[in-house]
Amino acid sequence: IKLAMIRVDAALREQYPQAKFLLQVHDELIVECPQEIAADVAALVSREMESTAALSVPLLAEAKCGKSWYDAK
């Protein structure tokens, strides 16, 4: 998760500077961004998390959007 956090943060700074990486809770990353780019940011986060390591089993990441963490669950 630490490697994924570094990759996500770097990708967000480069591609979506208006998105802010706020918090990590266990295996979840919380990102705040304008609603207009939320789907694109969610796709970027999933892509970066899934490609962090090459393992014999695939890494799967699920991204959800919502106005609050509760709504995104």
Secondary structure, 3 states (H helix, E strand, C coil): CHHHHHHHHHHHHHHCCCCEEEEEECCEEEEECCHHHHHHHHHHHHHHHHCCCCCCCCCCCCCCCCCCHHHHC
